[in-house]
Amino acid sequence: MNAYGSTEQNTSAMTTMGVSETILDDLNYELWINELPIVGLILLYMVLGCTGNGLVIYIYTISMKTKKVNRFFIPYLACVDILSLLLNGSVHIVIAYQHLKFTNDVGCKFVHFFGYVLVILSGILLIMIAYQRYVLVCKPFSRAFTTNKKRVTLASIVVCTLLISSPKFVFNGIMEIDTKYVNVTGRVCGINDESAGSFPLVIYNFVLLLTCLSCIATLSVLYTLVAKAIHARNKKLNRLRGSQRITERSESSISTDNSDSRKASVVTTISSRIQSITSSSNSDSKTKTIKLKRSGANSHFSWMFFTITMLCILTYAPRMTLDNMEAQDKNYQLSFSLQKRVLIAFLNSFYLFNSVVNPLVYGLFDKGFRGHLKHIVLKFRSSASV
């Protein structure tokens, strides 16, 4: 009788597990179907972003013969954008497909770690770019930031990013979440069960939040100083243009006044003196104009990188908010409808849009990039028509 009883219990347990897995499969499939538009959007991000950033790397490293200090960090940022699109985009698609049935704990740790490395690396690169803009615009005569120093700085940034992201190996993994059905538990890739709501995780997230706010404050201060310097130089450029117009008018009025010989001789003497004076002043003004044109180019690049920074902050903010919500309550999506979950999936992957839009910003602000891109397009059209 005990043998029969244990057999019946085992059969009942297996039946219950089978039913639970079937329900879980249905729930997982339902979520997958609802998130297919987001998957399609992520694939579009990946295609457009990898194509655009690939062109950025080619143009700034190969096509442009002259390597300018303004463009040093752009290829590195484009490489980070491509890696982020390929890794994080693929992870979002896999998680959408196995939303409630993720089983690879080690894989979950690795993808969260490297995904976070790329996110932090992109943010720190923007800080380095902001500092470079500050030095070039506000302190143009200070000691140059050499290429070797920049490479050492990049290596240091990578090491710091790896250290900051290393706790992801501890906190992330497979976690079990409740579903709308009793005794049906999903397994998702996120913060593991041991770390969810724990004090170390709270401290880590608090440190990350402070670091993020400090970075935003640093970027705000640096670009505020850059904007003030650009405004002052634009006023100086307008004054210089006004003085050049006055000089041209005075020269034209002198040359037309030749009514008699005495006046002509006087005018000739005066005009020769004025020409000697204006030639020196014109050479000075040309030198000033060249310097101001360079500062104008610096201002274009400064506004370009400022736009990229603002887009980065706006696109990453939803992801950071959702990560903090998950750290506080792993079941925070339980009460949400399918439509709200689709919206969360969109916001959770919206930071990938930042990697897509960066090449468009380069094309908007950098004339050199636009010129080389037009040349590539025309060359492609001519080869395709043959």
Secondary structure, DSSP 8 states (H G I E B T S, - for coil): -HHHHHHHHHHHHHHHHHHHHHHHHHHHHHHHHHTHHHHHHHHHHHHHHHHHHHHHHHIIIII-SS--GGGTTHHHHHHHHHHHHHHHHHHHHHHHHTTTB---HHHHHHHHHHHHHHHHHHHHHHHHHHHHHHHHHH-TTS----HHHHHHHHHHHHHHHHHHHTTHHHHEEEEEEE-SSTT-EEEEEEE-TTTTT-HHHHHHHHHHHHHHHHHHHHHHHHHHHHHHHHHHHHHHHHHHHHHHHHHHHHHHHHHH--SSHHHHHHHHHHHHHHHHHHHHHHHHHHHHHHHHHHHHHHHHHHHHHHHHHHHHHHHHHHHHHHHHHHHH-TTTTTT--HHHHHHHHHHHTTTHHHHHHHHHHHHHH-HHHHHHHHHHHHHHHHHHH-
